[in-house]
């Protein structure tokens, strides 16, 4: 189940009902300071009842309060719903069959808070529910009442198992078909029967786990996020060793009881009546407690390190804690991270954003990030951008990404295209700096060996790093290319054999690029690192490294030679000879042997013609 949207009504700056659509992978909430970005994350934190976060009377919009508003609301819509769910009696039904979905077919949960205190007044499901007065109460009826109503409606024979409440409800509804429905706010306390308290509990079990990492939080090794994952590790270790622990506890208990028994024997010699009143026992089981910190070089704990290092470590503690909540389940995890750039060096900012983008492509994961830093905003996928602005009344509005909005957002944030286009006659948009090294050296080596007539410099082809096809930076760059009348194309890794969701994302990008009438190229192998020659790596590093065309060669090579995987191409590819490049990119088609990289560069060098 994924979060589809959030709706805020009379909540802080959001005076009117404002809908914030949430992307299935990464949502980037961007805009100027004090425009309502953090409010969205904090509203979600209140909705999901994050530990330590509660609504209060200051959360009501002040203008709404003056106009007489007595409540404020936070609602969330969820899609990708399960086809079947066990609500009661171990029998399968569905949210649709129970008329618990709204007009758009989503599960919408509305939480209403009292304006004067911020106290939660009601949790309800906004749904298209039966309008008939009797049928609308079915979820609130106890089993005897359901059976009585079923007998009155003459549906007893239609109920296969008369012990199952959901089957009675279904039979009663079927008898009333066709059935009119209307929008209803079904109170989860009053609208569900006493016998079926588990109904709301089962729905809650389906909801995503939400975790918020705030920009202004403390960052020391005493924080809950820092302690909990390590304490969980202690619990898991204790569980694995429980048999030995039990045996040790029994030995301790036997030893102590022996001392206690001998003490009582001696006591009986002096005061037999007192001794008879005493029974040796343990008051409580022994506790196994451990206190952890993380010490760096020279034993320096993290609370003595720089604020950027502390926040980076704690952010990953935060991730570990969020992951713990869904171990062994298929529940979605929503990571909400406010201004990840806080206290971070620009290099760490970029690394962190790329890590979040990778995480967003994993199954059952959603990322929501707020930022006003151009470099980070530029890496975000355009479809996930939510631009927060204000209307003429000064009330926040959330704009979805289309050409005008992206232009406004890019100008507001200061996202600029990559430099180098001023000298270009044609542009190849690539994802990372290693791709630039890969393409330029390939073209130069093949020309010098006489396999090609021109390299990129000869014909004015410039590889431009845009941080991912479909990102805001990509959008800004290709728009400038269009304005300048430059031909452009896209080159990406195929990721074949890797994360299926990433492969799917690349196919989607290919369709988008080709719909614009532009060429899209992707590797036949998984990544550019898979084209490296093992003999070259042995000659340079003295190590035999084995990898296939579809394995994670970047990580395998990096781990083997002791370097960051992202640096592998920059170190080894400039040493590849033309013959090695051709040999490592050979493939067969219709009985003919062909060189993929020779053909690729040949096509790119005629881009500007």
C-alpha positions in Angstrom: 0.0 0.0 0.0 1.4 3.4 -1.1 0.7 6.9 0.0 -1.1 8.6 -2.9 -1.8 12.0 -1.5 -2.1 14.1 1.6 -4.9 16.6 2.2 -4.6 19.5 4.7 -7.6 21.6 5.8 -7.3 24.6 8.2 -3.8 23.2 9.2 -1.3 25.9 9.9 -0.7 28.0 6.7 -3.0 25.7 4.7 -6.3 27.5 5.1 -8.3 25.9 2.3 -8.3 22.1 1.6 -5.0 21.6 -0.2 -4.1 18.3 -1.9 -0.4 17.2 -2.1 0.0 14.3 -4.5 2.8 12.0 -3.5 4.9 10.2 -6.2 5.2 6.5 -6.1 9.0 6.7 -5.7 10.5 10.1 -4.8 8.6 13.3 -4.1 10.7 16.5 -3.9 8.9 19.4 -2.2 10.7 22.6 -3.2 10.1 26.3 -2.8 11.3 29.2 -0.8 11.7 29.3 3.0 8.6 29.6 5.2 6.3 28.7 2.3 4.9 25.5 3.9 7.3 22.7 2.9 8.1 21.4 6.4 4.4 21.8 7.3 3.6 18.9 4.9 6.1 16.6 6.5 5.0 17.4 10.0 1.3 16.9 9.1 2.2 13.4 7.8 4.2 12.8 11.0 1.1 13.7 13.1 -1.2 11.6 10.9 1.1 8.5 11.2 1.4 9.1 15.0 5.2 9.3 14.9 6.7 9.0 18.4 7.1 12.4 20.1 5.0 14.3 17.5 1.5 15.5 18.4 -0.9 18.2 17.2 -1.7 21.1 19.4 -3.9 24.1 19.5 -1.4 26.2 17.5 -1.9 24.0 14.5 -5.2 25.5 13.6 -5.0 28.1 10.8 -5.5 31.5 12.6 -7.7 32.9 9.9 -9.9 29.8 9.9 -10.2 30.1 13.7 -11.3 33.7 13.4 -14.0 32.6 10.9 -15.3 30.0 13.4 -13.6 26.8 12.4 -13.7 24.3 15.2 -11.5 21.6 13.7 -8.6 21.0 11.4 -8.0 17.9 9.3 -5.2 15.8 8.0 -6.2 13.2 5.5 -4.2 10.6 3.5 -5.1 8.6 0.4 -3.6 5.2 -0.3 -3.5 3.2 -3.5 -1.8 -0.1 -4.6 -4.3 -1.8 -2.3 -4.3 -5.6 -1.6 -6.8 -7.5 -3.7 -7.9 -9.5 -0.6 -7.8 -8.8 3.1 -8.9 -10.8 6.2 -10.9 -8.4 8.3 -12.6 -10.8 10.6 -13.2 -14.6 11.1 -10.2 -15.5 9.0 -12.3 -15.1 5.8 -11.0 -13.1 2.8 -12.9 -10.0 1.7 -11.7 -6.7 0.2 -11.8 -3.0 1.0 -13.9 -2.6 -2.2 -16.4 -5.3 -1.2 -16.8 -3.6 2.2 -17.4 -0.2 0.5 -14.4 1.4 2.2 -12.9 3.1 -0.9 -13.5 6.7 -2.0 -14.8 7.8 -5.4 -11.3 7.4 -7.0 -10.9 3.9 -5.7 -8.4 4.8 -3.0 -8.5 4.2 0.7 -8.9 7.7 2.3 -8.4 8.1 6.0 -9.3 11.4 7.6 -8.1 12.5 11.0 -10.0 15.4 12.6 -8.5 17.5 15.5 -10.2 19.9 17.9 -9.1 23.5 17.3 -9.0 24.5 20.9 -6.7 21.7 22.0 -5.3 19.9 19.0 -6.7 16.7 20.4 -7.6 14.0 18.0 -11.5 14.0 17.8 -12.2 11.4 15.2 -10.6 9.0 12.7 -12.8 8.2 9.8 -12.7 6.6 6.4 -14.1 8.7 3.6 -15.8 6.2 1.3 -18.6 5.6 -1.1 -20.8 3.7 1.3 -24.4 2.4 1.0 -26.9 5.3 1.3 -29.6 3.0 2.6 -30.0 3.6 6.4 -29.8 -0.1 7.3 -27.1 -1.2 4.8 -24.9 1.7 5.9 -24.7 0.2 9.4 -23.6 -3.4 8.5 -20.0 -2.9 9.6 -21.2 -1.8 13.0 -23.5 -4.8 13.6 -22.5 -7.6 15.9 -22.9 -11.2 14.7 -26.3 -11.9 16.3 -27.6 -8.7 14.7 -26.2 -9.6 11.3 -27.8 -13.1 11.5 -31.2 -11.5 12.5 -31.0 -9.1 9.6 -29.9 -11.8 7.2 -32.9 -13.9 8.3 -35.2 -11.0 7.7 -33.7 -10.4 4.2 -34.0 -14.2 3.4 -30.3 -14.7 2.7 -29.5 -17.5 5.2 -29.0 -20.1 2.4 -26.6 -17.7 0.6 -24.2 -17.7 3.5 -21.7 -20.5 3.0 -20.2 -20.3 6.5 -22.6 -18.8 9.0 -19.8 -18.1 11.5 -18.2 -15.5 9.2 -19.5 -11.9 9.6 -18.1 -10.7 6.2 -20.1 -13.4 4.4 -23.3 -12.3 6.1 -22.6 -8.7 5.1 -21.9 -9.7 1.5 -25.1 -11.7 1.2 -27.2 -8.9 2.7 -25.7 -6.4 0.2 -26.2 -8.7 -2.7 -29.9 -9.0 -1.8 -30.3 -5.3 -2.1 -28.6 -4.9 -5.5 -28.5 -2.5 -7.3 -27.4 -0.5 -4.3 -27.1 3.3 -4.2 -24.0 4.7 -2.5 -23.0 8.2 -1.3 -19.8 9.8 0.1 -19.6 8.9 3.8 -17.3 9.6 6.7 -17.3 6.3 8.4 -16.1 6.7 12.0 -13.6 3.8 12.7 -14.8 3.6 16.3 -18.6 4.0 15.9 -18.8 2.5 12.4 -17.2 -0.8 13.3 -18.9 -3.4 15.5 -17.7 -4.4 19.0 -17.3 -8.0 17.7 -15.1 -6.7 14.8 -12.7 -4.3 16.5 -10.0 -6.0 14.5 -11.4 -4.5 11.2 -9.7 -1.1 11.9 -6.7 -2.9 13.3 -6.3 -4.9 10.1 -6.5 -1.8 8.0 -3.9 -0.1 10.1 -1.6 -3.1 9.7 -1.6 -2.4 5.9 -0.6 1.3 6.2 3.0 2.3 5.5 5.5 2.9 8.2 6.4 6.6 8.3 9.7 8.1 9.6 10.6 11.8 9.7 14.1 13.1 9.9 14.0 16.8 10.7 16.5 19.5 9.8 16.7 21.0 13.2 17.0 17.8 15.3 19.8 17.2 17.7 22.7 15.0 16.5 24.5 13.1 19.3 25.1 9.5 20.1 22.5 9.8 22.9 19.7 10.3 20.5 16.9 7.7 20.3 17.7 7.0 16.6 21.3 6.4 17.6 20.5 4.0 20.4 17.5 2.0 19.1 19.2 0.2 16.1 22.1 -0.9 18.2 19.8 -1.9 21.1 17.8 -3.9 18.5 21.1 -5.6 17.5 21.6 -6.6 21.1 18.1 -8.1 21.3 18.7 -10.0 18.1 22.0 -11.3 19.4 20.3 -12.3 22.7 17.6 -14.1 20.8 20.1 -16.1 18.8 21.9 -17.1 22.1 18.8 -17.6 24.2 19.4 -21.2 24.8 22.8 -20.5 26.3 21.4 -17.5 28.2 18.7 -19.7 29.7 21.2 -22.3 30.7 23.4 -19.7 32.3 20.4 -18.1 34.2 19.5 -21.6 35.5 23.1 -22.1 36.8 23.0 -18.7 38.5 19.6 -19.4 39.9 20.6 -22.8 41.2 23.8 -21.4 42.8 21.9 -18.5 44.5 19.1 -20.8 45.7 21.6 -23.2 47.2 23.1 -20.3 49.2 19.6 -19.2 50.2 18.6 -22.7 51.3 21.7 -23.1 53.4 21.0 -19.7 55.0 17.5 -20.8 55.9 18.8 -24.0 57.4 21.0 -22.0 59.7 18.1 -19.6 60.5 15.9 -22.6 61.6 18.4 -23.4 64.2 17.9 -20.0 65.8 14.3 -19.0 64.8 12.4 -21.9 63.2 9.1 -19.9 63.1 10.7 -17.1 61.1 12.4 -19.5 58.8 9.2 -21.3 57.9 7.7 -18.0 56.7 10.5 -17.4 54.2 10.7 -18.8 50.6 13.7 -18.2 48.4 12.8 -16.9 44.9 14.1 -14.4 42.4 12.1 -11.2 42.5 12.7 -10.6 38.8 14.7 -12.2 36.0 18.2 -10.9 35.5 18.5 -8.0 33.0 21.0 -8.0 30.2 21.8 -4.4 29.5 24.5 -2.9 27.2 25.2 0.7 26.4 26.7 1.6 23.0 28.3 4.5 21.3 30.2 4.7 18.0 33.9 5.6 18.4 35.9 6.8 15.5 39.7 7.0 15.0 41.6 7.5 18.3 38.4 6.6 20.3 36.6 9.8 19.5 32.8 9.3 20.0 30.4 10.7 17.4 29.1 13.4 19.7 32.5 15.0 19.5 32.7 14.9 15.7 31.6 17.7 13.4 27.8 18.4 13.0 27.8 17.2 9.4 29.4 13.8 10.3 27.0 13.4 13.2 23.9 14.1 11.0 25.1 11.8 8.3 25.6 8.9 10.7 22.3 9.6 12.5 20.4 9.8 9.2 21.5 6.2 8.5 20.6 5.2 12.1 17.2 6.7 11.2 17.0 4.5 8.1 18.0 1.4 10.1 15.2 2.1 12.7 12.6 2.6 10.0 13.6 -0.6 8.3 13.4 -2.5 11.6 9.6 -1.7 11.8 8.9 -3.7 8.6 11.2 -6.7 8.9 9.4 -9.7 7.5 6.5 -7.7 6.1 5.5 -6.2 2.8 4.6 -2.9 4.3 5.7 0.2 2.5 8.2 2.5 4.2 8.0 6.3 3.8 11.2 8.2 4.5 10.5 11.9 5.0 13.7 13.9 5.2 13.7 17.6 5.8 16.6 19.5 4.1 19.1 16.7 3.9 21.7 19.3 2.9 21.8 20.7 6.5 25.4 20.8 7.8 26.6 18.7 4.8 29.6 19.4 2.5 28.4 19.7 -1.1 30.0 16.4 -2.0 28.1 14.7 0.8 24.9 16.4 -0.3 25.2 14.9 -3.8 26.2 11.5 -2.4 23.2 11.5 0.0 20.7 12.5 -2.7 22.0 9.8 -5.1 21.6 7.3 -2.3 18.0 8.4 -1.7 17.3 8.2 -5.4 18.6 4.6 -5.4 16.5 3.8 -2.3 13.4 5.3 -3.9 13.7 2.8 -6.8 13.5 -0.2 -4.3 10.2 -2.0 -3.9 7.9 -0.8 -1.1 9.9 2.4 -0.5 8.8 6.1 -0.9 11.0 9.1 -0.3 9.8 12.6 0.5 12.4 15.3 0.6 12.2 19.0 1.1 15.0 21.3 -0.1 15.7 24.7 -1.5 19.3 23.9 -2.6 19.6 24.1 -6.4 22.1 21.2 -6.8 19.8 18.8 -4.9 16.6 20.0 -6.5 18.2 19.5 -9.8 18.8 15.8 -9.2 15.1 15.2 -8.4 12.9 13.4 -11.0 10.6 16.0 -12.7 7.5 13.9 -12.1 8.1 14.0 -8.4 8.5 17.7 -8.1 5.9 19.6 -5.9 6.5 23.3 -6.1 5.1 25.2 -3.1 4.2 28.8 -3.9 1.6 31.2 -2.5 -1.5 32.7 -4.0 -2.5 36.3 -4.0 -3.9 35.9 -0.4 -0.5 34.5 0.8 -1.9 31.0 1.2 0.4 28.1 0.2 -0.5 26.3 -3.0 1.1 23.1 -4.3 1.8 23.0 -8.0 2.3 19.8 -10.1 5.2 19.6 -12.6 4.5 20.8 -16.1 6.5 23.1 -18.4 5.4 26.4 -16.8 5.7 25.2 -13.2 9.1 23.6 -13.8 10.3 26.8 -15.3 9.1 28.8 -12.3 10.5 26.3 -9.9 13.9 26.2 -11.7 14.1 29.9 -11.7 13.1 30.3 -8.1 15.6 27.7 -6.9 18.4 28.8 -9.3 18.8 25.4 -11.1 21.1 26.0 -14.0 22.0 23.9 -17.0 25.4 22.2 -17.1 28.2 24.4 -18.5 29.9 23.5 -21.8 26.9 23.9 -24.1 28.1 27.2 -25.4 30.8 25.5 -27.5 28.7 22.5 -28.5 27.3 21.5 -31.9 25.6 18.5 -30.4 24.9 17.3 -26.8 24.9 13.8 -25.3 23.1 13.8 -22.0 24.6 11.3 -19.5 24.0 10.4 -15.9 27.4 10.6 -14.2 30.9 11.9 -14.6 32.1 8.4 -15.3 29.9 8.3 -18.4 31.8 11.4 -19.7 35.1 9.7 -19.2 33.8 6.5 -20.8 32.5 8.2 -24.0 35.4 10.7 -24.5 38.2 8.1 -24.1 36.3 5.6 -26.3 36.0 8.1 -29.1 39.7 9.2 -28.8 41.1 5.7 -28.6 39.1 4.5 -31.6 40.1 7.5 -33.7 43.8 7.2 -32.8 43.7 3.5 -33.8 42.1 4.3 -37.1 38.7 2.7 -36.4 36.9 6.1 -36.7 37.5 9.3 -38.6 36.6 11.7 -35.8 36.4 12.0 -32.1 34.0 14.2 -30.1 36.3 17.2 -30.1 36.6 17.1 -33.8 32.9 17.5 -34.5 31.8 19.5 -31.4 29.9 16.8 -29.6 29.8 17.5 -25.8 28.8 14.9 -23.2 26.8 16.8 -20.5 26.3 15.5 -17.0 22.7 15.9 -16.0 22.5 13.6 -12.9 19.9 11.3 -14.3 17.5 11.3 -17.2 14.2 12.8 -16.2 15.7 15.0 -13.5 15.1 18.8 -13.2 18.7 19.4 -14.3 18.0 17.2 -17.3 14.9 19.3 -18.1 16.7 22.6 -17.8 19.6 21.4 -19.9 17.6 19.9 -22.7 15.3 23.0 -22.8 18.4 25.2 -23.3 19.6 22.8 -26.0 16.2 23.2 -27.7 16.4 27.0 -27.4 19.9 27.0 -28.9 18.8 24.7 -31.7 21.3 22.0 -30.6 20.7 18.4 -31.5 20.8 16.2 -28.4 20.4 12.6 -27.4 20.6 10.5 -24.2 23.0 7.8 -23.1 22.3 5.6 -20.0 23.3 2.3 -18.5 20.7 -0.4 -19.2 20.9 -1.9 -15.7 20.0 -5.3 -17.2 20.3 -7.9 -14.5 20.0 -5.3 -11.8 17.0 -3.8 -9.9 13.9 -4.5 -12.0 12.3 -1.2 -11.0 15.4 0.7 -12.2 15.2 -1.2 -15.6 11.5 -0.2 -15.8 12.4 3.4 -15.0 15.0 3.5 -17.8 12.5 2.1 -20.3 10.1 4.8 -19.3 12.8 7.4 -19.9 13.5 5.9 -23.3 9.9 6.3 -24.3 9.8 9.9 -23.1 13.0 10.8 -25.1 11.9 9.0 -28.3 8.5 10.7 -28.1 10.4 14.0 -28.4 12.0 12.7 -31.6 15.4 12.3 -30.1 17.8 9.3 -30.0 18.1 7.2 -26.8 21.1 4.9 -26.4 21.6 2.4 -23.6 24.3 -0.2 -22.9 23.8 -3.8 -24.0 25.6 -4.8 -20.8 24.5 -3.8 -17.4 26.7 -0.8 -16.8 29.8 0.8 -18.4 32.0 -1.0 -15.8 31.0 -4.3 -17.4 33.0 -3.4 -20.5 36.3 -3.2 -18.6 38.9 -5.8 -19.6 39.8 -8.2 -16.8 43.4 -8.5 -18.2 43.8 -4.7 -17.9 42.7 -4.8 -14.2 45.2 -7.6 -13.6 48.0 -5.6 -15.3 47.1 -2.5 -13.3 46.2 -3.9 -9.9 47.7 -7.4 -9.9 44.4 -9.0 -9.2 42.2 -11.4 -11.1 38.6 -10.1 -11.0 35.8 -12.2 -12.5 32.6 -10.6 -13.5 29.8 -11.2 -16.1 27.9 -8.9 -18.5 25.0 -8.5 -16.1 26.5 -8.6 -12.6 27.3 -5.6 -10.5 30.8 -5.2 -12.0 31.3 -1.7 -10.5 30.9 -3.0 -6.9 32.8 -6.3 -7.6 35.8 -4.5 -9.1 35.8 -1.7 -6.5 35.7 -4.1 -3.6 38.5 -6.2 -5.1 40.9 -3.4 -5.7 40.0 -1.4 -2.6 38.4 1.7 -4.1 35.0 3.4 -4.3 32.9 1.7 -7.0 32.1 5.1 -8.5 35.9 5.7 -9.1 36.4 2.4 -11.1 35.8 3.8 -14.6 37.9 6.9 -13.9 40.9 4.8 -12.9 40.8 2.0 -15.4 38.9 3.1 -18.5 41.5 5.7 -19.7 44.0 2.8 -20.0 41.8 0.7 -22.2 43.2 0.3 -25.7 41.1 0.5 -28.9 41.5 -3.3 -29.4 40.3 -4.0 -25.8 37.3 -1.6 -26.3 36.3 -3.3 -29.5 36.9 -6.8 -28.1 34.9 -6.2 -24.9 31.9 -4.8 -26.8 31.6 -7.5 -29.5 28.2 -9.0 -30.1 26.6 -11.1 -32.8 23.5 -10.2 -34.8 22.1 -12.2 -37.7 25.4 -14.2 -37.9 27.5 -11.0 -38.1 30.0 -10.0 -35.4 29.7 -6.3 -34.5 31.3 -3.9 -32.0 28.7 -2.1 -29.9 30.9 0.8 -28.7 32.4 1.5 -32.2 28.9 1.7 -33.6 27.7 3.9 -30.7 30.5 6.5 -31.0 30.2 6.5 -34.8 26.5 7.4 -34.4 27.2 10.0 -31.8 29.9 11.8 -33.9 27.3 12.4 -36.7 24.8 13.8 -34.2 25.7 17.4 -35.2 25.4 16.8 -39.0 
